[in-house]
Amino acid sequence: MHRRQFHSVSLAAALGSNGASCQTPKPPKAKAMTSLTEQSAAKLVPPRPGALPPLAPAAPGAPTGYLRPYANERLNSRLTRPLPPGPFTASWNAPIDPGIKPAGLLASGASVFALGLAGYHLFVAQKPVTQGVTTGRDAELLPGNNAFFVPDRYGRIASFNLTTAAAGLVLSAAGGIGTKRTYFHRRPSGVTLVASTAESSSPHNPAPTRVMYLQVFDAAGNATASRDGLNVPLHVAMHEDFPVLARPGVLEFLDLSLNSQRRLVIDMAPHGLSLDETGRSYLLCAVNHRQQLWIVAPTGEYVASRLPEGLTVFQRPPIVGYDHRVYLLSQQRVLCYSAAGELAWQYEAPARVAGATVSADGQLLTAVGDAVVALNAKGEARPLCRMPGEEQVASPILGSAGELYALTGRRLHCFAIG
């Protein structure tokens, strides 16, 4: 079997001498559901508070677009392009059906995808191509396959052509109709990880019962591995071929057979998870009912930083810059932490903050009310564009030519350079 080669700071180095964890696993036969807490072969790693080894700045990847919520499978909200010097001027805009409950933007080439909590719109070359119903909070554009994946009205993960919207592969994930697809990612090999949540209640048990599903599908759409957990809230991201899970009290690294390779037992309740290019985890979590930022290396070293007293930030994945600065968003405030977990600065916004992304040159593009504002490394604000009379509902993103996209509750806006 071919052995995968990783650079010195990759997850394979952190996984130690377990050679199986560094190989691309053969798809196993489909298994019966097994509790997440009963996975085998876990290597328990003791968490060690203290300074983290410094990291070199990450290199931006190829400018392929903004392909899923929070940018990529690591959910770190990194744009692959630097912010153009501007100025930005209004280029075009298009109406959005408010019934889809718009919440996010994706883009690849001439295709722009407005994702909502209840539906989506696809635009190609400024023209609407299709819209549909979703049953989850995730979607993914696959420019190499000219396709996009989205949860359909039947609870399946369905693929469609990115320019014509013609139907393609369908994954029949666990749970069926009514199950929320909270995370999925298709690897270059065609292997797909799907995380889902199903809730049920009855007059005899009014408190909802939540079941979390985790599944792996091969390139042909066949389920090859499955796990479930009862009332276990999961936060999922991926580092290369390793799913990373955060659940109350545990941070865990799996292989694509969903066998546990490394487990850290940490006294926290996760609210959001993202990763950097080395497999380091960035956790927004609660400890004793107070939010904290935890930065955790796969080898167990971590730093924990309390948020300012009385402040609650959005329960979403932390934004991680290429210089490993970390950004957290509250209703009208942006917090910036250093790579060592120290609070560097705060930005008091004049209006509601709806989201943010970080550019390849370290600018934080922030949706503030009706304006997109760039925050530099010192937290200094520079307005980029405005949409008077409207309020943004999503993180702004950059397109293939450096154009700026912004989404409000009513319209998709595009701003060109110059």
Wavefront OBJ file of the C-alpha trace (Angstrom):
o trace
v 0.000 0.000 0.000
v 1.301 3.436 -0.875
v 2.486 5.448 2.131
v 1.472 9.096 2.229
v 4.276 11.630 2.696
v 3.659 14.687 4.888
v 5.780 17.729 5.664
v 7.386 18.014 9.091
v 4.565 19.926 10.744
v 1.733 17.842 9.316
v -0.665 15.678 11.270
v 1.200 12.494 10.341
v 4.144 13.630 12.427
v 1.817 14.318 15.326
v 0.274 10.851 15.065
v 3.585 9.232 15.930
v 4.594 5.730 14.905
v 1.162 4.337 14.064
v 1.907 3.668 10.391
v -1.694 2.857 9.505
v -2.706 6.426 10.279
v -0.401 7.727 7.533
v -1.857 5.538 4.807
v -4.874 6.008 2.645
v -7.206 3.324 4.046
v -8.947 0.794 1.846
v -12.715 1.309 1.981
v -14.047 -1.163 4.556
v -17.362 -2.907 4.269
v -20.331 -0.919 5.563
v -20.664 -1.293 9.320
v -23.579 -1.169 11.694
v -23.857 2.105 13.600
v -21.580 2.218 16.643
v -21.426 4.897 19.320
v -18.735 7.501 18.805
v -17.576 6.830 22.345
v -16.895 3.160 21.512
v -14.406 3.625 18.702
v -11.354 1.392 18.826
v -7.611 1.986 18.588
v -7.706 5.428 20.172
v -4.364 6.776 21.315
v -5.056 8.901 24.385
v -2.934 12.056 24.439
v -2.683 14.077 27.671
v -3.327 17.799 27.086
v -0.421 19.970 28.228
v -0.988 23.675 28.895
v 1.863 25.942 27.907
v 3.438 27.815 25.027
v 2.861 26.420 21.547
v 5.738 25.925 19.119
v 5.776 28.882 16.675
v 4.599 28.295 13.115
v 5.912 29.792 9.894
v 3.324 31.778 7.885
v 1.205 29.563 5.661
v 1.406 29.844 1.883
v -1.884 30.667 0.140
v -3.227 27.892 -2.034
v -4.218 28.138 -5.665
v -6.878 30.819 -6.264
v -9.685 28.363 -6.950
v -12.406 30.348 -5.185
v -14.404 30.268 -1.985
v -15.785 26.760 -2.234
v -17.788 26.161 0.940
v -18.992 27.967 4.074
v -15.932 29.169 5.997
v -13.833 28.758 2.827
v -12.461 25.202 2.964
v -12.686 21.834 4.706
v -10.620 23.237 7.609
v -13.264 25.973 8.115
v -10.688 28.711 8.722
v -12.318 31.360 6.439
v -9.114 31.995 4.455
v -9.446 33.696 1.091
v -6.857 32.512 -1.416
v -6.224 36.004 -2.829
v -4.822 39.247 -1.396
v -7.194 42.179 -1.133
v -6.837 44.373 -4.253
v -5.900 47.999 -3.487
v -9.243 49.197 -4.868
v -11.205 51.311 -5.008
v -14.289 49.133 -5.420
v -17.258 50.348 -7.422
v -20.726 48.816 -7.829
v -20.759 46.422 -10.804
v -24.049 44.497 -10.638
v -26.596 43.145 -8.206
v -29.406 40.604 -8.298
v -32.470 39.936 -6.132
v -32.431 37.071 -3.624
v -35.594 35.322 -2.465
v -35.745 36.086 1.282
v -37.548 32.767 1.733
v -34.233 30.911 1.369
v -33.029 32.720 4.528
v -29.726 33.810 2.925
v -26.684 33.215 5.118
v -23.572 32.584 3.019
v -21.713 33.105 -0.261
v -19.542 30.725 -2.313
v -17.804 31.420 -5.623
v -15.814 29.649 -8.317
v -14.917 31.288 -11.625
v -18.052 32.823 -13.118
v -20.332 30.938 -10.694
v -21.628 32.557 -7.510
v -23.677 30.523 -5.035
v -25.918 32.212 -2.456
v -26.596 29.689 0.317
v -29.481 30.012 2.730
v -30.748 28.031 5.677
v -33.730 26.893 3.582
v -32.556 27.149 -0.038
v -29.994 28.439 -2.504
v -29.511 30.507 -5.670
v -26.884 29.775 -8.329
v -25.722 32.598 -10.622
v -23.438 32.078 -13.619
v -21.983 35.067 -15.480
v -24.297 37.386 -13.494
v -27.423 35.469 -14.543
v -29.620 33.297 -12.293
v -29.407 29.638 -13.338
v -31.312 27.746 -10.670
v -32.556 27.785 -7.120
v -33.512 24.949 -4.803
v -34.360 23.768 -1.304
v -31.732 22.711 1.228
v -32.006 20.677 4.429
v -28.752 21.654 6.075
v -26.234 24.402 6.644
v -23.567 23.205 4.247
v -22.730 23.116 0.539
v -19.583 22.605 -1.484
v -18.461 23.697 -4.946
v -16.242 21.257 -6.861
v -14.744 23.252 -9.753
v -12.575 20.309 -10.834
v -15.788 18.339 -11.465
v -17.799 21.404 -12.555
v -20.289 20.453 -9.846
v -21.723 21.499 -6.517
v -23.037 19.387 -3.629
v -26.002 20.445 -1.520
v -28.519 18.665 0.783
v -31.749 18.240 -1.205
v -35.362 18.272 -0.022
v -35.253 14.499 0.570
v -32.341 14.679 2.996
v -29.844 13.299 0.482
v -26.531 14.890 -0.534
v -27.064 15.668 -4.212
v -24.620 16.935 -6.834
v -25.503 19.235 -9.724
v -23.610 20.709 -12.663
v -22.115 24.062 -11.674
v -23.081 25.780 -14.933
v -26.258 23.990 -16.090
v -27.619 22.654 -12.758
v -28.118 19.175 -14.295
v -28.437 16.451 -11.614
v -25.554 14.077 -10.895
v -24.406 11.768 -8.080
v -26.654 11.354 -5.018
v -25.459 10.170 -1.591
v -28.169 8.572 0.562
v -26.922 9.639 3.973
v -28.285 8.373 7.288
v -31.352 9.960 8.804
v -33.455 10.785 5.740
v -35.987 13.601 5.492
v -35.718 16.144 8.308
v -32.087 15.370 9.076
v -29.772 18.395 8.956
v -26.517 17.933 7.068
v -24.125 19.962 9.193
v -20.840 19.226 7.380
v -19.684 17.344 4.318
v -16.519 17.358 2.277
v -15.520 15.435 -0.854
v -11.818 14.573 -0.985
v -9.852 14.661 -4.292
v -10.019 10.844 -4.252
v -13.830 11.047 -4.363
v -14.233 9.887 -0.752
v -16.848 12.020 1.031
v -17.362 12.618 4.755
v -20.874 13.556 5.904
v -21.903 14.729 9.393
v -25.609 15.002 10.188
v -28.012 15.812 13.025
v -31.513 14.382 13.506
v -33.858 15.581 16.256
v -37.113 14.101 17.536
v -39.498 14.875 20.383
v -42.890 13.686 21.607
v -45.531 14.764 24.162
v -44.079 12.153 26.513
v -40.521 13.407 25.971
v -40.723 17.124 25.120
v -36.948 17.613 25.320
v -35.592 16.897 21.829
v -33.525 13.758 21.378
v -30.584 14.457 19.090
v -28.721 11.794 17.120
v -25.451 12.690 15.409
v -24.380 10.642 12.374
v -20.950 10.453 10.792
v -20.526 8.595 7.485
v -17.922 8.021 4.800
v -18.843 7.320 1.151
v -16.561 6.060 -1.589
v -16.246 7.701 -5.020
v -19.209 5.729 -6.353
v -21.481 6.919 -3.537
v -21.457 3.737 -1.421
v -21.344 4.080 2.367
v -18.124 2.490 3.662
v -18.063 3.527 7.333
v -20.635 4.871 9.779
v -20.833 6.020 13.382
v -23.549 7.589 15.494
v -23.866 9.241 18.892
v -26.952 10.033 20.979
v -27.330 13.650 22.135
v -23.653 14.301 21.394
v -23.180 17.699 19.701
v -20.363 17.394 17.167
v -18.161 19.967 15.455
v -16.329 18.545 12.447
v -13.518 19.715 10.176
v -10.920 17.882 8.084
v -7.145 17.953 7.821
v -6.096 16.111 4.657
v -7.587 12.578 5.058
v -8.208 12.960 8.803
v -11.637 13.998 10.143
v -11.256 16.026 13.340
v -14.121 15.988 15.833
v -14.803 18.202 18.833
v -17.480 17.100 21.268
v -17.977 17.834 24.975
v -14.796 16.844 26.756
v -13.013 15.375 23.720
v -10.973 16.467 20.691
v -10.414 13.501 18.374
v -8.653 12.628 15.122
v -10.068 9.804 12.978
v -9.051 8.036 9.788
v -11.384 7.528 6.841
v -12.536 4.206 8.303
v -13.719 6.354 11.250
v -11.313 4.607 13.613
v -9.927 6.892 16.286
v -6.218 7.625 15.895
v -5.658 10.273 18.539
v -7.876 11.539 21.357
v -7.375 14.450 23.734
v -9.642 14.643 26.778
v -10.254 18.334 27.507
v -12.696 19.841 29.998
v -14.670 22.034 27.606
v -17.902 22.236 25.605
v -17.151 23.158 21.958
v -19.014 25.972 20.200
v -16.888 26.110 17.030
v -13.900 24.345 15.460
v -11.438 25.263 12.729
v -7.990 23.996 11.719
v -4.860 25.386 10.160
v -2.577 23.793 7.577
v -0.642 21.837 10.264
v -3.667 20.182 11.896
v -3.615 22.584 14.850
v -7.152 23.045 16.222
v -8.793 26.363 17.084
v -11.708 25.864 19.456
v -14.297 28.369 20.555
v -15.568 26.592 23.647
v -17.185 27.023 27.045
v -15.462 26.198 30.321
v -17.600 26.591 33.439
v -20.216 28.316 31.243
v -17.761 31.007 30.059
v -16.456 31.201 26.493
v -12.759 30.724 25.815
v -10.467 30.359 22.801
v -8.350 27.205 22.863
v -5.495 26.605 20.417
v -4.524 22.925 20.534
v -1.647 21.118 18.802
v -2.227 17.459 17.828
v 0.615 16.538 20.200
v -1.373 17.884 23.176
v 0.139 21.319 23.814
v -2.487 24.033 24.128
v -3.135 27.592 25.224
v -6.484 28.748 26.608
v -7.569 32.392 26.492
v -10.612 33.788 28.243
v -12.794 36.203 26.320
v -13.372 39.673 27.786
v -15.800 39.704 30.698
v -19.459 39.880 29.662
v -18.788 39.302 25.946
v -20.452 36.515 23.964
v -19.166 35.745 20.474
v -20.943 33.954 17.641
v -20.841 30.168 17.832
v -18.988 29.658 14.573
v -15.525 28.403 13.569
v -12.716 30.790 14.540
v -11.143 32.657 11.601
v -7.444 31.785 11.255
v -5.146 33.995 9.167
v -2.151 32.830 7.180
v -0.011 34.322 9.978
v -2.071 32.219 12.452
v -3.781 35.178 14.045
v -7.258 34.237 15.226
v -10.404 36.346 14.844
v -13.664 36.001 16.770
v -16.862 37.924 16.040
v -19.551 39.198 18.397
v -22.667 41.228 17.676
v -20.733 44.500 17.210
v -17.130 43.630 18.032
v -14.176 41.858 16.422
v -11.485 40.273 18.605
v -7.998 39.514 17.262
v -5.709 37.063 19.073
v -2.060 36.380 18.320
v -0.846 32.923 17.294
v 0.149 32.485 20.946
v -3.424 33.117 22.118
v -2.930 36.670 23.421
v -5.540 39.352 22.767
v -3.956 41.739 20.239
v -6.789 44.213 19.573
v -10.543 44.761 19.513
v -12.587 46.590 16.914
v -15.848 48.236 17.995
v -18.142 48.156 14.966
v -20.741 50.894 14.358
v -23.335 48.292 13.284
v -24.026 44.548 13.432
v -21.168 42.295 12.307
v -22.578 39.576 10.027
v -19.362 37.727 9.175
v -15.767 38.060 8.022
v -13.057 36.430 5.905
v -9.290 36.885 5.937
v -7.323 37.660 2.762
v -3.961 36.225 1.767
v -2.282 39.502 2.805
v -3.811 39.519 6.275
v -6.774 41.880 5.778
v -9.989 40.955 7.597
v -12.932 41.628 5.260
v -15.794 42.324 7.643
v -19.530 42.684 6.970
v -20.605 45.642 9.154
v -24.212 46.672 8.655
v -24.474 47.995 5.076
v -20.680 48.295 4.592
v -17.755 45.974 3.914
v -14.830 47.095 6.069
v -11.203 45.905 5.836
v -9.322 45.642 9.150
v -5.523 45.603 8.888
v -3.004 43.940 11.210
v -3.391 46.782 13.724
v -7.189 46.680 13.703
v -7.457 49.898 11.690
v -10.642 50.063 9.600
v -10.945 50.993 5.911
v -14.420 50.992 4.281
v -14.470 49.212 0.906
v -18.077 49.584 -0.270
v -21.628 50.242 0.934
v -25.159 49.057 0.200
v -27.338 51.865 1.604
v -30.618 50.788 3.131
v -29.641 47.100 3.332
v -28.004 44.927 5.979
v -25.532 42.155 5.264
v -26.250 38.603 6.371
v -23.023 36.832 5.364
v -19.249 37.070 5.158
v -17.952 39.035 2.136
v -15.746 37.111 -0.310
v -13.442 37.777 -3.269
v -14.084 36.397 -6.767
v -11.697 35.032 -9.384
v -10.808 38.515 -10.726
v -10.551 40.122 -7.299
v -14.142 41.370 -7.383
v -15.908 41.702 -4.043
v -19.212 39.920 -3.321
v -21.571 40.840 -0.504
v -24.949 39.360 0.457
v -27.851 41.130 2.148
v -31.257 39.800 3.075
v -32.598 40.948 -0.308
v -29.777 41.113 -2.872
v -26.461 39.738 -4.046
v -24.017 42.578 -4.740
v -20.838 42.534 -6.830
v -18.229 45.328 -6.613
v -15.483 45.572 -9.228
v -12.000 47.038 -8.886
v -11.618 50.579 -10.161
l 1 2 3 4 5 6 7 8 9 10 11 12 13 14 15 16 17 18 19 20 21 22 23 24 25 26 27 28 29 30 31 32 33 34 35 36 37 38 39 40 41 42 43 44 45 46 47 48 49 50 51 52 53 54 55 56 57 58 59 60 61 62 63 64 65 66 67 68 69 70 71 72 73 74 75 76 77 78 79 80 81 82 83 84 85 86 87 88 89 90 91 92 93 94 95 96 97 98 99 100 101 102 103 104 105 106 107 108 109 110 111 112 113 114 115 116 117 118 119 120 121 122 123 124 125 126 127 128 129 130 131 132 133 134 135 136 137 138 139 140 141 142 143 144 145 146 147 148 149 150 151 152 153 154 155 156 157 158 159 160 161 162 163 164 165 166 167 168 169 170 171 172 173 174 175 176 177 178 179 180 181 182 183 184 185 186 187 188 189 190 191 192 193 194 195 196 197 198 199 200 201 202 203 204 205 206 207 208 209 210 211 212 213 214 215 216 217 218 219 220 221 222 223 224 225 226 227 228 229 230 231 232 233 234 235 236 237 238 239 240 241 242 243 244 245 246 247 248 249 250 251 252 253 254 255 256 257 258 259 260 261 262 263 264 265 266 267 268 269 270 271 272 273 274 275 276 277 278 279 280 281 282 283 284 285 286 287 288 289 290 291 292 293 294 295 296 297 298 299 300 301 302 303 304 305 306 307 308 309 310 311 312 313 314 315 316 317 318 319 320 321 322 323 324 325 326 327 328 329 330 331 332 333 334 335 336 337 338 339 340 341 342 343 344 345 346 347 348 349 350 351 352 353 354 355 356 357 358 359 360 361 362 363 364 365 366 367 368 369 370 371 372 373 374 375 376 377 378 379 380 381 382 383 384 385 386 387 388 389 390 391 392 393 394 395 396 397 398 399 400 401 402 403 404 405 406 407 408 409 410 411 412 413 414 415 416 417 418
